[in-house]
Amino acid sequence: MAIKIATICGSVRPGNYTSMVLDLALDELGTYPDVEVTPLYLDNLDLPLPGLPARNPEAIEAFQNSVKGATGILLASPEYHGGISSPMKLAIDNLGFPSLLANKPVSLLGVAAGVIGAIKSTEQLRAICAHVGALPLPAVVSVAKVQQLFDSEGNCQDEGMEKLIRSSASNLIDHIKDTVCAKKSLEEVLRQLGEQQA
Ligand SMILES: Cc1cc2nc3c(=O)[nH]c(=O)nc-3n(C[C@H](O)[C@H](O)[C@H](O)COP(=O)(O)O)c2cc1C
């Protein structure tokens, strides 16, 4: 059975760097034959502010179903004014209360222009994810000075940072294989044993 991953890009800025960084993680996810990926972008989703009716309910439902059906989630947020972006917060607020993120492993990726990186946004994301009952992975990836990371053709110029960004994807898959899949295999073995003894 395929492992399903949904990714959410928290920037809607045209030409944004968060999606360039996220593309490396998506490329890494694409190397796993047993992983199905649904990249979710917020630009055209017209997410409603909390409490207001959706103008595009089918699209919002499809967005929610992608998260609901995923085994794991990768959240990529830009650092805006010392925190996560408002689109990312709005996306999380549109995932229900209780949240569809509950009990799902979540990998966190933060992208910043500044030298200290996306420390504050990834910390905020971790706190919000934990608050809604998701399982944020211990290793977060924070990208600093992102404007200097890519050349004019969009190639990553820093091998070490690219490896780290890719680890936001591979850590998630490793975690799912070590925990979720291992638990399911054990359940299967125990069920078969039970059937043999019956
Ligand atoms: C509203 C806004 C606030 C920002 N605040 C910060 C900040 O606090 N720290 C920082 O390092 N970069 C900040 N930036 C720069 C972003 O981190 C930068 O644009 C980076 O490329 C990630 O955002 P992007 O994916 O939209 O490109 C800010 C950008 C915007 C648009």
The ligand as a MOL file (V3000), in Angstrom:
LIG
                    3D

  0  0  0     0  0            999 V3000
M  V30 BEGIN CTAB
M  V30 COUNTS 31 33 0 0 0
M  V30 BEGIN ATOM
M  V30 1 C 5.4280 40.1820 5.0570 0
M  V30 2 C 6.8350 39.6730 5.0690 0
M  V30 3 C 7.5090 39.6050 6.2720 0
M  V30 4 C 8.8120 39.0970 6.3250 0
M  V30 5 N 9.4400 38.9690 7.5330 0
M  V30 6 C 10.6540 38.3540 7.6020 0
M  V30 7 C 11.2940 38.1040 8.8540 0
M  V30 8 O 10.7760 38.3990 9.9090 0
M  V30 9 N 12.4980 37.4880 8.8470 0
M  V30 10 C 13.1270 37.1000 7.6900 0
M  V30 11 O 14.2120 36.5260 7.7300 0
M  V30 12 N 12.5320 37.3310 6.4840 0
M  V30 13 C 11.3350 37.9310 6.4070 0
M  V30 14 N 10.7050 38.1330 5.2020 0
M  V30 15 C 11.3850 37.6750 3.9980 0
M  V30 16 C 10.9840 36.2300 3.6580 0
M  V30 17 O 11.4990 35.3420 4.6110 0
M  V30 18 C 11.4910 35.9540 2.2710 0
M  V30 19 O 10.6120 36.6070 1.3500 0
M  V30 20 C 11.7070 34.5110 1.9240 0
M  V30 21 O 12.0050 34.4690 0.5590 0
M  V30 22 C 10.5690 33.5510 2.2030 0
M  V30 23 O 9.3460 34.0250 1.7060 0
M  V30 24 P 8.7470 33.6470 0.2760 0
M  V30 25 O 8.5740 32.1610 0.2380 0
M  V30 26 O 7.4530 34.3760 0.2080 0
M  V30 27 O 9.7540 34.0760 -0.7460 0
M  V30 28 C 9.4420 38.6780 5.1240 0
M  V30 29 C 8.7360 38.7790 3.9080 0
M  V30 30 C 7.4560 39.2550 3.8730 0
M  V30 31 C 6.7190 39.3080 2.5550 0
M  V30 END ATOM
M  V30 BEGIN BOND
M  V30 1 1 1 2
M  V30 2 1 2 3
M  V30 3 2 2 30
M  V30 4 2 3 4
M  V30 5 1 4 5
M  V30 6 1 4 28
M  V30 7 2 5 6
M  V30 8 1 6 7
M  V30 9 1 6 13
M  V30 10 2 7 8
M  V30 11 1 7 9
M  V30 12 1 9 10
M  V30 13 2 10 11
M  V30 14 1 10 12
M  V30 15 2 12 13
M  V30 16 1 13 14
M  V30 17 1 14 15
M  V30 18 1 14 28
M  V30 19 1 15 16
M  V30 20 1 16 17
M  V30 21 1 16 18
M  V30 22 1 18 19
M  V30 23 1 18 20
M  V30 24 1 20 21
M  V30 25 1 20 22
M  V30 26 1 22 23
M  V30 27 1 23 24
M  V30 28 2 24 25
M  V30 29 1 24 26
M  V30 30 1 24 27
M  V30 31 2 28 29
M  V30 32 1 29 30
M  V30 33 1 30 31
M  V30 END BOND
M  V30 END CTAB
M  END
